[in-house]
Structures are given as structure tokens and as C-alpha cells.
Amino acid sequence: MKTLLSVAVLVLLVAGCQPTPTSAPSATATTTDISAAPVSTTTGADAAPALQETDWKLVEMRGAPLPGPRLPTLQLAVTESRASGDGSCNRFFGGYELKAETIRFSRLASTMMACADTMEQERNYLAALAEVTAWRIKAARLELLQGNTVVLTFEPANAEAQP
């Protein structure tokens, strides 16, 4: 019995002196979905703005330039796929779904102020957003399309006014 007890104590002492193994890599590694990340093939001052996380101002609706001074805006947040902006009078917000070059806006809602001089433009803008099915960035301008037809054209809000 003494021998068995001595062997057990010896095994425990030897096992306790072994170096502890280093941690194995976690089986739950985090990944980032870059499938919707914009890709720019230009650099420096000619670099195309990113679709998401850029403040866009609307400059054309259905091919017609928009009069100022208060132009509608659009922001597409990566977090929670939230769309928001200014319709010319009211703030709007909602969701969007982005897959490669397709985009769909959903659940758009807005505040309810009345602005006599911009309400029609705002209604047309929000209706056009609901029709959008695709996007592209061409010459630093964001074009939102319905099929192959450009419905809305934006410039980065910080861009210089074009003559």
C-alpha cells in the first residue's frame, strides 16, 4: 500500500512540473465581410469616394439638375445597414441591403415638417430611392439606378461646386 501511495505521489509531482501548454488558437475567430466593400482602382486625389460612410448630396434627379440651395443628402452607414439623410425639408432614415452592385432601400421613414418650397422635391426623392435597384460610382459621382436607368446622381457633400 505504501508503494502504491508513493508511486501516485511521484506521478503527481512529475505531472505538476511539466510546462503548461500555450493556448491554442480560438475556434471562434472573427471575420469581416468585405463583399460589399467598395473597391477603388485609383489613388491620391483621383481616388473614388467610398459608397458607404460618405456624405452624398443629390445633384440630379432623373437627369435634371436640382436647384439649390438646400440639396437632399444621403449617408449609408455600414453599421446595421442604415440609410439616412435630408430630403430637403425633413430628415429620413431606414434600411438598405447591399449585395455587390445591387442595392435596395427599405422601411424609409421621415420627420413630418412642412416646407412649402421643397416638399414636392422631397416626395420625388424618397419615391426615387424606393425604386433603386443598383449603384455605381462613375467619375467620383454615385449613380443610383433602376435597372440600367440612372435615377439619382450624387456628389460627395464636400466636393467643390461644378460650373
PANUZA-494037 format. One record per residue: residue in one letter; y, x, z of N, C-alpha, C, CB in turn. Coordinates in steps of 0.02 Angstrom, whole numbers, padded with zeros to 5 digits, always signed. Glycine has a CB too. Layout:
BEGIN
AYXZYXZYXZYXZ;...
END
This chain:
BEGIN
M-00059+00041+00000+00000+00000+00000+00062+00043+00000+00000-00047+00060;K+00060+00099+00041+00116+00144+00043+00128+00176-00025+00105+00199+00096;T+00076+00192-00060+00081+00223-00126+00113+00175-00176+00012+00246-00150;L+00093+00113-00173+00120+00063-00218+00194+00051-00205+00082-00003-00211;L+00213+00050-00141+00283+00042-00123+00323+00102-00145+00290+00031-00047;S+00297+00162-00138+00331+00223-00159+00341+00225-00234+00292+00285-00136;V+00292+00203-00272+00297+00202-00345+00351+00151-00366+00229+00184-00377;A+00354+00094-00334+00403+00043-00351+00474+00068-00337+00390-00021-00311;V+00484+00101-00280+00550+00129-00263+00569+00183-00313+00550+00157-00191;L+00522+00225-00332+00535+00279-00380+00555+00249-00448+00473+00323-00388;V+00522+00197-00471+00538+00165-00534+00609+00136-00532+00487+00109-00551;L+00626+00104-00476+00693+00076-00469+00746+00130-00469+00698+00035-00405;L+00733+00186-00437+00782+00240-00435+00792+00270-00505+00759+00295-00386;V+00738+00280-00541+00743+00308-00608+00780+00260-00654+00672+00324-00636;A+00764+00196-00649+00797+00146-00692+00871+00142-00676+00765+00078-00683;G+00889+00150-00612+00960+00146-00592+00999+00206-00616+00965+00140-00518;C+00968+00261-00630+01003+00322-00651+01014+00325-00727+00964+00382-00629;Q+00986+00279-00762+00993+00278-00835+01065+00259-00853+00943+00229-00868;P+01094+00289-00907+01162+00269-00928+01161+00197-00952+01188+00316-00985;T+01218+00163-00940+01222+00093-00962+01236+00092-01037+01278+00055-00923;P+01203+00047-01072+01214+00043-01145+01284+00018-01160+01162-00002-01178;T+01311+00041-01215+01377+00017-01235+01370-00054-01261+01408+00063-01289;S+01424-00090-01259+01423-00160-01281+01408-00164-01354+01489-00194-01265;A+01366-00209-01372+01351-00221-01443+01408-00262-01472+01283-00258-01452;P+01421-00258-01536+01473-00298-01567+01460-00372-01555+01478-00284-01642;S+01513-00408-01545+01508-00479-01533+01479-00515-01593+01576-00509-01515;A+01435-00563-01580+01405-00602-01634+01454-00653-01661+01342-00636-01610;T+01510-00663-01626+01559-00713-01648+01623-00677-01670+01575-00764-01592;A+01619-00639-01722+01677-00605-01749+01724-00655-01781+01657-00550-01799;T+01789-00643-01775+01837-00688-01805+01850-00668-01877+01903-00689-01766;T+01863-00717-01919+01878-00704-01989+01941-00741-02007+01820-00726-02035;T+01974-00719-02059+02034-00752-02083+02021-00777-02153+02095-00704-02081;D+02036-00840-02165+02027-00869-02231+02086-00850-02274+02019-00947-02227;I+02075-00809-02325+02129-00788-02368+02126-00822-02436+02128-00713-02377;S+02084-00874-02442+02076-00906-02506+02140-00938-02530+02021-00958-02502;A+02184-00959-02484+02246-00991-02504+02305-00944-02501+02259-01052-02461;A+02292-00881-02483+02347-00833-02477+02376-00818-02545+02323-00769-02442;P+02442-00819-02551+02473-00804-02615+02462-00731-02634+02547-00821-02614;V+02454-00718-02697+02444-00650-02722+02503-00634-02767+02377-00643-02759;S+02535-00578-02753+02591-00557-02794+02572-00495-02832+02654-00545-02750;T+02588-00493-02896+02572-00435-02936+02633-00391-02947+02542-00456-03003;T+02689-00410-02916+02750-00370-02923+02767-00341-02855+02808-00413-02951;T+02812-00291-02856+02831-00259-02794+02907-00253-02790+02799-00190-02788;G+02931-00234-02731+03002-00222-02722+03044-00284-02732+03024-00169-02769;A+03102-00276-02763+03149-00331-02772+03122-00384-02818+03214-00304-02799;D+03073-00367-02861+03045-00415-02908+02986-00453-02880+03025-00381-02971;A+02968-00441-02817+02909-00473-02787+02919-00549-02784+02895-00445-02717;A+02866-00586-02801+02869-00659-02798+02867-00681-02726+02810-00690-02838;P+02905-00732-02709+02902-00757-02640+02835-00791-02627+02959-00807-02627;A+02815-00793-02564+02752-00825-02545+02760-00901-02546+02729-00801-02475;L+02707-00936-02566+02709-01009-02565+02721-01034-02494+02643-01037-02593;Q+02682-01009-02447+02686-01031-02378+02735-00987-02339+02617-01031-02345;E+02764-01017-02287+02811-00982-02243+02874-00959-02279+02777-00923-02210;T+02893-00991-02333+02956-00979-02368+02997-01043-02364+02944-00957-02443;D+03062-01037-02354+03106-01095-02356+03127-01105-02428+03169-01085-02309;W+03107-01161-02458+03120-01178-02528+03175-01230-02532+03057-01202-02563;K+03220-01223-02582+03269-01275-02596+03255-01303-02665+03343-01248-02591;L+03259-01369-02671+03245-01403-02734+03304-01394-02781+03230-01478-02723;V+03291-01370-02842+03345-01360-02890+03337-01405-02952+03347-01288-02912;E+03276-01429-02966+03265-01475-03022+03213-01527-03002+03243-01437-03085;M+03225-01589-03023+03176-01642-03013+03164-01675-03080+03200-01694-02960;R+03101-01672-03103+03081-01700-03168+03125-01671-03224+03086-01777-03167;G+03139-01606-03219+03176-01571-03271+03252-01576-03267+03155-01595-03336;A+03278-01616-03222+03351-01624-03216+03377-01584-03157+03370-01699-03208;P+03430-01544-03167+03459-01507-03111+03486-01555-03058+03516-01460-03136;L+03483-01534-02996+03508-01575-02942+03579-01557-02925+03464-01569-02880;P+03621-01607-02912+03689-01592-02891+03688-01571-02817+03736-01653-02902;G+03734-01528-02798+03740-01508-02728+03785-01557-02693+03768-01437-02720;P+03809-01544-02637+03799-01481-02601+03737-01480-02557+03859-01467-02559;R+03708-01538-02542+03651-01540-02496+03587-01551-02537+03659-01596-02443;L+03550-01497-02548+03488-01500-02587+03428-01510-02541+03479-01436-02628;P+03379-01549-02563+03318-01556-02525+03283-01489-02516+03270-01607-02559;T+03245-01483-02462+03210-01421-02447+03136-01435-02434+03241-01386-02386;L+03097-01381-02432+03025-01386-02419+03003-01322-02384+02985-01398-02484;Q+02964-01331-02331+02931-01275-02298+02858-01293-02290+02964-01259-02229;L+02814-01245-02305+02742-01255-02297+02717-01205-02245+02704-01245-02366;A+02702-01231-02186+02679-01188-02132+02603-01178-02138+02696-01219-02063;V+02582-01117-02129+02510-01102-02131+02476-01136-02072+02498-01025-02130;T+02506-01131-02014+02477-01161-01954+02473-01237-01962+02519-01144-01892;E+02414-01263-01953+02400-01334-01957+02416-01366-02025+02438-01370-01903;S+02428-01326-02076+02444-01351-02144+02497-01406-02140+02380-01379-02178;R+02554-01388-02111+02609-01436-02101+02662-01424-02155+02639-01429-02031;A+02683-01479-02187+02739-01478-02233+02799-01510-02198+02722-01516-02301;S+02857-01483-02209+02917-01513-02180+02977-01494-02224+02928-01489-02107;G+03032-01526-02211+03093-01510-02248+03147-01562-02237+03077-01505-02322;D+03197-01557-02280+03255-01602-02278+03255-01639-02345+03322-01563-02266;G+03257-01705-02342+03256-01744-02404+03324-01752-02435+03227-01811-02390;S+03376-01728-02405+03447-01732-02423+03485-01767-02368+03457-01768-02491;C+03451-01812-02334+03481-01850-02279+03437-01845-02217+03491-01924-02299;N+03373-01857-02225+03326-01859-02169+03278-01800-02170+03286-01924-02171;R+03254-01782-02111+03201-01732-02106+03135-01767-02120+03200-01699-02035;F+03089-01734-02154+03023-01762-02166+02971-01712-02143+03014-01779-02241;F+02910-01737-02134+02855-01696-02110+02790-01730-02130+02859-01686-02033;G+02738-01692-02131+02672-01718-02149+02623-01662-02158+02676-01761-02212;G+02568-01676-02191+02517-01626-02202+02512-01608-02275+02450-01651-02176;Y+02476-01555-02287+02459-01536-02356+02392-01501-02356+02514-01490-02387;E+02359-01505-02412+02295-01472-02422+02302-01425-02481+02236-01523-02432;L+02285-01363-02470+02293-01311-02521+02225-01281-02537+02343-01256-02497;K+02207-01282-02601+02145-01251-02625+02162-01216-02690+02087-01303-02634;A+02165-01150-02688+02183-01109-02747+02249-01134-02775+02128-01113-02801;E+02250-01159-02837+02313-01182-02867+02324-01257-02860+02315-01162-02940;T+02283-01291-02822+02294-01363-02811+02325-01374-02742+02227-01402-02817;I+02366-01425-02739+02399-01443-02676+02408-01519-02675+02468-01406-02667;R+02397-01548-02617+02406-01620-02607+02443-01630-02542+02337-01658-02606;F+02495-01671-02544+02532-01688-02484+02505-01754-02457+02609-01694-02499;S+02505-01760-02390+02478-01821-02360+02517-01838-02297+02404-01812-02343;R+02514-01901-02279+02544-01926-02217+02617-01906-02210+02506-01902-02157;L+02656-01910-02265+02727-01892-02262+02765-01948-02226+02756-01880-02333;A+02807-01928-02180+02850-01974-02143+02918-01942-02135+02819-01993-02073;S+02969-01982-02120+03036-01954-02112+03075-01991-02059+03074-01956-02179;T+03130-01959-02039+03176-01993-01994+03208-02050-02034+03230-01944-01965;M+03248-02092-02002+03271-02153-02035+03348-02160-02036+03242-02213-02000;M+03384-02107-02047+03457-02112-02053+03474-02139-02122+03491-02042-02041;A+03532-02170-02127+03556-02196-02191+03613-02152-02216+03579-02270-02185;C+03606-02128-02277+03657-02087-02308+03670-02116-02378+03635-02010-02312;A+03725-02150-02385+03739-02187-02447+03736-02144-02510+03808-02219-02442;D+03759-02082-02506+03765-02042-02567+03700-02004-02586+03819-01992-02558;T+03650-02001-02541+03590-01962-02558+03524-02000-02549+03588-01901-02515;M+03525-02063-02531+03463-02099-02518+03418-02106-02579+03480-02168-02492;E+03447-02119-02637+03406-02126-02698+03372-02060-02715+03449-02151-02757;Q+03410-02006-02711+03382-01939-02724+03325-01925-02675+03437-01884-02719;E+03334-01941-02612+03283-01930-02562+03220-01971-02576+03310-01945-02493;R+03228-02034-02592+03170-02076-02608+03132-02048-02668+03193-02149-02623;N+03168-02027-02719+03136-01998-02779+03100-01933-02762+03189-01985-02834;Y+03129-01892-02719+03099-01829-02699+03034-01841-02661+03148-01788-02655;L+03035-01884-02612+02974-01897-02573+02920-01930-02615+02991-01942-02512;A+02940-01973-02661+02891-02004-02707+02860-01950-02753+02925-02059-02750;A+02901-01903-02776+02875-01849-02819+02827-01804-02781+02934-01808-02847;L+02842-01789-02718+02796-01749-02677+02727-01782-02673+02824-01737-02607;A+02727-01848-02667+02664-01885-02661+02622-01882-02725+02678-01958-02643;E+02654-01868-02782+02620-01864-02847+02593-01795-02863+02667-01886-02902;V+02614-01744-02827+02598-01674-02842+02524-01661-02835+02638-01627-02797;T+02497-01623-02884+02426-01604-02883+02416-01528-02889+02389-01639-02939;A+02466-01491-02910+02458-01419-02921+02523-01382-02908+02433-01405-02993;W+02518-01316-02904+02577-01275-02893+02569-01209-02931+02588-01262-02817;R+02626-01177-02942+02627-01109-02968+02695-01078-02952+02613-01107-03047;I+02697-01012-02949+02760-00977-02940+02772-00939-03005+02758-00928-02878;K+02828-00955-03036+02845-00927-03101+02917-00902-03098+02835-00980-03159;A+02927-00838-03110+02994-00808-03108+03028-00823-03041+03036-00833-03166;A+02992-00813-02986+03017-00823-02917+03036-00895-02902+03077-00779-02906;R+03013-00942-02944+03025-01013-02932+02959-01048-02918+03062-01047-02992;L+02959-01091-02869+02900-01131-02855+02903-01194-02897+02896-01149-02779;E+02851-01206-02936+02845-01266-02977+02788-01308-02949+02833-01249-03052;L+02803-01371-02932+02752-01418-02911+02739-01464-02969+02774-01457-02847;L+02676-01472-02985+02656-01508-03046+02614-01569-03031+02618-01462-03093;Q+02617-01616-03077+02571-01672-03080+02531-01660-03144+02607-01744-03078;G+02469-01640-03137+02431-01618-03196+02463-01555-03223+02429-01674-03250;N+02485-01557-03287+02518-01500-03318+02594-01508-03322+02490-01488-03387;T+02620-01562-03294+02692-01577-03298+02728-01555-03235+02703-01652-03310;V+02780-01514-03244+02821-01492-03187+02861-01552-03162+02868-01432-03207;V+02852-01568-03098+02887-01624-03067+02946-01599-03025+02838-01665-03023;L+02935-01546-02987+02987-01519-02943+02991-01443-02951+02972-01538-02869;T+03051-01416-02953+03061-01344-02958+03105-01321-02900+03093-01324-03026;F+03082-01271-02864+03117-01244-02805+03134-01171-02815+03075-01254-02742;E+03185-01149-02779+03201-01078-02773+03199-01062-02699+03271-01061-02805;P+03188-00999-02681+03193-00981-02610+03263-01000-02585+03178-00905-02599;A+03268-01027-02526+03332-01050-02499+03382-00993-02492+03323-01084-02432;N+03358-00932-02484+03403-00876-02476+03421-00844-02543+03372-00824-02432;A+03399-00872-02599+03414-00844-02665+03487-00857-02683+03368-00874-02720;E+03516-00811-02719+03585-00820-02744+03588-00877-02793+03611-00755-02776;A+03642-00913-02794+03651-00968-02842+03649-00941-02912+03717-01006-02828;Q+03613-00975-02956+03608-00956-03026+03665-00988-03065+03540-00976-03056;P+03696-00952-03114+03751-00981-03152+03728-01037-03197+03785-00928-03195;
END
